[in-house]
Amino acid sequence: MSDADWPDWARAGYPHVWLPYAQMQTQPLPEAAISADGVRIKLSDGKDLVDGTSSWWTACHGYGHPHIIEKVTEQLNSMPHVMLGGFVHEPVLTLAKRLTDLLPGDLNHVFFSESGSVSVEISLKMAIQYWRNQGDKRRVKFISFRGGYHGDTMSAMSVCDPEEGMHKLFKGVILEQFVLDLPRDKAGFVGLESFLQREATRVAAVVLEPLVQAAGGMKFHTPEILAKIADTCRRYDVLLILDEIATGFGRTGSMFACEQADVIPDIMTLSKALTGGTMALAATVATDRVYDAFLSDDPSKGFMHGPTYTGNALACAAANASMDLFEQEDRLGQVALIERQLTSELADCSSLAGVTDVRVKGAIGVVQLDRIPDLNAMRRRFVAEGVWVRPFGDFVYLMPPLVIGAQDLTFLTKAVRTVLAEWVAER
Ligand SMILES: *Cc1c(COP(=O)(O)O)cnc(C)c1O
C-alpha cells in the first residue's frame, strides 16, 4: 500500500506504533486492514486478500465465524473477565475439562496464560520446580533443537535456534541451554544418548515442537523420530515438553501432532489456534505425575505464577466455541483434503530453478528456495496477486484457514507459482 492509499487513522497512528519483527525506518508501509470474513481480509482501499497464513496460524475456522461471535458476545454481556486469584467461572473450568478430555493420556491439569511465549516460560519454570520440589536442585538446564522456535521472551529465546533466535544479539544475557542438532538418524541418536549420559542429571527437560519446527524454518521430522526422542527422555528420566503452539488443533493432520507418534509429553504448551484466532490465550498442560509433585502441606511447593488475565473469561468462551466447531464440523477431514491439494498443486514448483524443496504436512505447504533477496518485495507481489502470503527466511509457505475451499486454495497455490516463476526469471 502506498501512503496516498492510507486512511487518516493510519497516517496519524503509524509513527506511534512499534510493529513486530520490523525495522521501522526502512520497512514498507503495512497493509491497512479494515475487516475480515471467512478466508478473506479486506483492505482500506477496498481490495480483498485471500489469506494464506491464518494470521500467524491462528484463524483455523476463518475470520468472524458466527458461532464464535455469538459465544463471545454472550460472555461479553455477562462477564468479560474476573480474576482467577480467588474466583473460578464456567468458561475456564469447562475449557480445562474439555481440553484435558481431548488431549491424549493423563495431561489433566491446565494452567492458562495469554501468549505462547508465556506458556513456554511457564512450562520451563514448572519443569525446574518439579525437580526442586523433590529436592533435586541440579536439574536447571534444557535440551532443545536447532531449527526450533519457542517464543521471544528471555527464557523462551534461550531454547530457540541460536541463529533464528537472536542468540548473538543477546549473548551473555540470555541463559545458555543445550541446543543440539535434531537427531534424524542412528548417529544422531547415538549423539543424543551420549550427551544425556554426560549431562542428564543437570537437565530438567527436553523441549521440542513435535513433527513440524515451524517458525524456525518449517522443517519436518517423522513420527518415528519423535517417538524415539520421547523414549530417550524416559530412559534418562528427563521430562519432555512438547510445544504444540503451532501444531495443535489439526494443523498437521491430527488434533495434536504427538498423537501421530503415540507420544504423551509430561508438559504440553498450546496457543495460536486455541481460540480460533479471536483472542489471546495460551495453556500449559501437565500430566498427573508433574502436577502431583506440586501437592504438599508446604505452601512454597505450590506453583508460584499468576498472569493478571489468566483464564480470561472472554478468551475461554472463544476457545470453547472453537472446540464446539472442531466437534461439529469435520476439520480433520478438511485438513486431509488441503494436504492432498497442496501436494498436487505445489508439486511443479520443484522444477523451478532455485527451488530446493517442496514439502507438505497436513495443512502446511512449503516451497524452499535457495534464497529470497527481498522478502518485502515478494510479499508485495503476493498482495498484488490478491493473496496474503508472508515469506520468511528462504521459503514461501501456505498455512491457510482449515475451512478454505478448493477454489480459494487453488487461487493461493496459483499465486505462489506465478510469483515464484517471476522470481526465477529475474534471478
Ligand atoms: C508462535 C509460537 C510461540 C510463541 O507464541 P506467542 O503467542 O507468539 O508468544 C511459541 N512456540 C511455537 C511453536 C510457536 O509457533
The ligand as an SDF file (V2000), in Angstrom:
LIG
                    3D

 15 15  0  0  0  0  0  0  0  0999 V2000
    4.2190  -18.7550   17.9440 C   0  0  0  0  0  0  0  0  0  0  0  0
    4.9120  -19.7520   18.7430 C   0  0  0  0  0  0  0  0  0  0  0  0
    5.3210  -19.4750   20.0580 C   0  0  0  0  0  0  0  0  0  0  0  0
    5.1730  -18.1120   20.6880 C   0  0  0  0  0  0  0  0  0  0  0  0
    3.8330  -17.7510   20.8470 O   0  0  0  0  0  0  0  0  0  0  0  0
    3.4590  -16.2030   21.0590 P   0  0  0  0  0  0  0  0  0  0  0  0
    1.9930  -16.2210   21.2760 O   0  0  0  0  0  0  0  0  0  0  0  0
    3.8620  -15.5060   19.7950 O   0  0  0  0  0  0  0  0  0  0  0  0
    4.2150  -15.7170   22.2220 O   0  0  0  0  0  0  0  0  0  0  0  0
    5.9420  -20.4900   20.7650 C   0  0  0  0  0  0  0  0  0  0  0  0
    6.1170  -21.7200   20.2350 N   0  0  0  0  0  0  0  0  0  0  0  0
    5.7020  -22.0230   18.9920 C   0  0  0  0  0  0  0  0  0  0  0  0
    5.8970  -23.4080   18.4750 C   0  0  0  0  0  0  0  0  0  0  0  0
    5.1100  -21.0470   18.1950 C   0  0  0  0  0  0  0  0  0  0  0  0
    4.7450  -21.3480   16.9400 O   0  0  0  0  0  0  0  0  0  0  0  0
  1  2  1  0
  2  3  1  0
  2 14  2  0
  3  4  1  0
  3 10  2  0
  4  5  1  0
  5  6  1  0
  6  7  2  0
  6  8  1  0
  6  9  1  0
 10 11  1  0
 11 12  2  0
 12 13  1  0
 12 14  1  0
 14 15  1  0
M  END
$$$$
